[in-house]
Amino acid sequence: MALFDRLYNKSESGALTWKETVQDDMFSVAFKDFSVSIRPVAVDFDEIDYYFEIRNENGEVVDQFKDTELSQLCSSDVERKALFKKVETLYEIARRNARGADKALTSILKQLDEDFPF
């Protein structure tokens, strides 16, 4: 749980730089000698699990876990629901960061503030 909490907090504050991977909808953040990735996996029509992988410098998976495993560490349903929401939020932060969504919006808004000859 400590790894997830720190990833979430650092991502939310903008301290981590997430990158797209070769796998669709998987995003990764690099550290010295290791990386952590997150990806959604559809379980049912309306249910998604989020998988985390820790890879070494050779790209080999050294550990993996999913949000449902993390939720087993929660002591109440309220905590579990909050965790699932935070995992979903982390994924969205990683996706937006990797694809440059915030930079795009900032650029578009700046251009809209300028006078355009139409």
N, C-alpha and C positions, 0 to 999 in steps of 0.2 A: 504494500500500500504506500510505503514511503516513496518509492520510485514514481508511482502514478501521481501522488500529490505534488511532488517537486516538478514533474513534467508539466502538470496543469498550471501551477503557479508561475513558472518561468515562461510558459507559452502565453498565458493570459497577460503577463506584463510586457510581452514583446521581446523578451531576452533570448528566445530561441529562434533559429532560422530553420524552418521545415522545408524539405525538398520533395518534389515528385519522384517516384520510383518508376521502374519499367513496368511494374504491375499497376493496372488501372485502379484508381481510388485508394492506393496505398501511399502514405507519406512518411518520410523518415527525417530524423534529426541526428546529426553526427556529433560524436564526442571523440576524444582521443582514444583510439584503438577500438571503439565500439560505436554502434548506432542503435537507435530504437525506432521502430516503425509501428504505425497504427493503420488498420484497414477494417472496413465493415464487411460482414458476411451475413447474407440473408438466411435466416433460420426458417422462418415461415413467411407467409404473405405479408404480414404486418410486424414482423419482429426481426431486429438486427442485433447481432452480437458484434462486438469490436474486439479484434485480435491484436495483441502487441507481440512484437518479436524483437529480441535483442540479438544483434549480429556482431561477430568479431571482425577484425580488419580484413579477413579473407572472405567475408560475406556469408560465413556459416552461421546458422541459427544456433546460439548457445543457450537460449531460454525463450520460452513463449508462454503467454497466459492470455486469458480473455476476461472481459468485464464480468461475466457471470462467476468466474473464479474469485475475482476481487470482491464481489458482493458477498461472498461467504464469510468475509472478515467483518462485515457490518453486524451490529448487534440488534438492529431493528429494521422494520420495513421502511420507515421514514429515511433512515440512513441509506438503505439500498436504493431507494428511488432517487435520492440526492446524488448518489454515486453514479447511477446510470445517466442522469442528466449531465453531470460533470464530464463523463466519458464522451458523450455525444458532443458536448461543447468543445472538448479538447480536439476531437476529430475535425470539427468545423473550423476551429482556429488554425489547425495544421493545414487543412485544405486551402483556406483563404490566404494563409501566409505563403504556402508553396506556389500558389497560382497568381499571387500578386494582386488579389482582389482589392485590398485597401489602397495600394498604390494606384490602381486603375481608377478607383472612385475619386481619390484626391486629385488626380490629373484631370479627370472629366469635370469635376466641380470647379477647378481652377479655370479651365477653358470656358466653362459656362459663365463665370464671373467676368470674363473679358468680353469686350464688344466684338461680335462677329458680323462681318458684312454678309448678309444673306440676300 
